[in-house]
Amino acid sequence: MSQARLGILGGMGPQATQDFYQRILDRTDAARDQEHLPTLIFSDTGMPDRTEAILGGDAEGCYRRLLSGAKLLEREECTLLAIPCNTSHFFADRLQGELGIPLMHMPRETVARLAKEGRKRVGVLGTDGTIRTGVYQKECAAREMEGVSPPGDIQALVMSIIYDEIKRGETGSREKFAAIDRWLKGSGCDGAILACTELSVYRTYHGLPDYYLDAMDVLAERCISACGYRLRAV
């Protein structure tokens, strides 16, 4: 068995970090404790809100804290780093430049999966920070796909589910998500990305069809495989 060790820089938010680790466990083809992927989790719940920092706060301070957490995991001999927070990937390439271990790039891996499936026009559901910095749109453009951002009224519903509901420990409004779904289908999207880990938590609670690709699922699967472990068939 590989001597890999996965480092998870989490706390953004804590529920999403827990959900991500559960997916690592669920998707690993293991029959006993010793066949699971060794993992070190740092849930830094004091991390500044990434959207606020990027869109008008202390972006540099947020970056330095992310780097500090990543370096901590690197010092503890992790061989691969995962950050189950989409908005933080605004800093991903810069972080990678200061690390000696690979950072699994969640948006890049997610868009690569969609490209392999032949998708051409996908809706991006995430925080204002993720949307306005174009993290996913840039990855889509690099693969000759169109990443479509929601209009203001729909984006407000996305943000409400994330901040007013999931981050407060609620399960999320089916009615709000139904309106988002209608917009996606009506705008001609042939798929959509759950580009916020709180929306991944929403999916855990409610279930969603394959039209929605969950970036956190992609991250979990790619981390397991990259560390030399087998995926469990689902």
N, C-alpha and C positions, 0 to 999 in steps of 0.2 A: 504494500500500500504506500502511496505517496507520503512524503513528509511535509506536505503543504500545510499551511495554517492560514485560515481566512481571518482578516481583520475587518470588523464592521464598525465604521464611524457613524454612530446613530444619535438618537435623541431629537430627531428633526422630522416628525415628532416621535415621542416614546412609543405610542401605540403602533405607529408604522414600523418602527424598529423591531418590536416584538413580532409583528405580522411577517416581516421579512425573514427573521430567523426561523419562524415556523415553516415558511415555504422552503427554506434550506433543508430542514428536517424532512418535510413531506416529500420533496422531490429527489432526495438521495436514496439510491437503491441500497439500503442497509438492513441487515437482519439482527444486528446486535450493536451495542454501544460503540464498540471498537471499530465499526465499519462506517461511522459517521465522520464528517469533516471536522477536524479540530478548528475551533472558532474562538476568537477573542472579541468581545463586544464592548465598545466604549460608548455609552449613551450620554452624550454631553448635552444635557437638557438646558444648560446655560448659554448655548449657542444663540447668537442674535438671530432674529427673524430674517431669513435670507431675502425675502421679497422687500422688506423695509430697507435693509442694508443696501441692496443693489439699486433700488429705485430712488434713493435720496438720503440714505443714512450713511453709516460708516462701513462702506464696502471693504475698505482695506482692513479694518479691524475684524470683520467677519472672515475675510480670507486668512488672516494670521491665525485666527482661532481654529479654523479648519486645518490649516497646515500643522498647527501644534498637535491636534488630535491625530492626524495622519502620521506624524513623526513618532508619536507615542506608540502607536500600533506597529510601526516599522521597527522601533527599538525592541519591541517584544517579540521580534522574529516572525512576524506575519509575512507571508510570501505573496499575498494578494490583498488588495484593499477594495472594499465596497462601501459606497456611501448611499444608503437608501433614501435619498432626497434629490428630487429632480432639479429644483432651483439651484442647489449648490453646484451643479455641474456647469454653471456659468464660469466657475473657477477651475474646472477639471484639468484643462490642458496646462494651466499655470501650475497647479498643484503637482501634476505629473513631472513637470520640469525640475521640481525640487525634491522628488522622491526617488529612492533607489529600488522600489518595488512597483509593480504595475498597479494602476488604478483602473478597475473595470468601468468603462464609460457607458453608463446606463442609456442615455439618449442615442449614442452612436450604435450600440448593439441592438436597441429596439428598432431603429429605422432600418438597420441592415436586415432584420427579420422581416419587416414589412416589404422591403424591396424584393427579398427572396420569394415572398408570396405573390408578387406582381401587383401590389397596390400602387396606385398612381396619385390619388388625392385623399389625404387623410386629415381629419380634424385633430387638433391638439388641445387637450383639456388639461389645464394646469393653473398654477398661480399667476397673478399678474407679472411677477418677476420672471417666471419661465417664459410666458408669452412675449413680454415686451423686450426681453433680451434675445429672443429668437433662437434659443438653444436648440429646439427641435426643428424649427424652420430651416436653419443652416444645414443641419444634418440631412434633411429631406432634399434640399436643393443640391447637395453634393451627390445625391443618387438620382437626380432628375425626377424627383417626386415633388408634389406640392403639399406643403404643410399649411393647413388653413386655420387661422385664428378666429375664435368666436367674436361676433359683434358685441358691443358694450352691454346690452341687456342680458345676453346669454352668459357672458363672462362674469357678470355680477352674480348669476345663479351658481356658477361653478365656484366662485370665491365664497359664497354663502355656505355651500355644502362643506367646503374645506375648513373655513375658519369659524363659522357660527355653529356648526354641527359636529363634524368628526373630531376636530381638535378639542372640543368641549365634552367629548365622551359620548356623543349621541351617534345614532346609526346612519343618519343622513336621510333627506327627504326624497321619497320616490317621485313625488309630484314635480319637484324641481328638476330631477334628473330626466323625467319624461319630457319636459320642455326642451332640455338640452338635446335629447335624442331626436326629437322632431326636427330641430334646427339642423342637426348633422345630416339626417336623411334628406331633408328638403334642399340642402345646399349641394347635393351631389357627391358627398364624401363616400368613398368605397371602403372606409374603415375609420377608426379613431384610436388615438393613443390616450390611455390613462396616464398622463404625464405629471401626476402628483401622487405621492405615496398615501395621502389621505383618501384619494379616490380609489387607490388599491384596497384600502380598508373598507370603503363603501362596497366594493365588489365582493369582498369577503363576507360582508353582512347580507347582501342582497342577491349576488350572482348576476352575471351579465353575459350576453351571447359573444361568440367568437368575433363579431364585428369590432369589439373593443379589445385591443391588445394592451395588456397590463405591463407597463415598463418594469414593475417590480418582479413580476414573474420571469421576464427575460433576464433581469439581473441575477436572480437566484439561480436559474438554470446555467447561465454562462459561468458563474462563479464555481458551481459544482464541477462542471466539465473542465474548466481551466485548472482546477486543483487536482485533476486526475481521478475524480470519483465518478461513478456511474449514475445516470439519471434513472429514476423509477418511472416506469410507463404509467401514463394516466389516461 
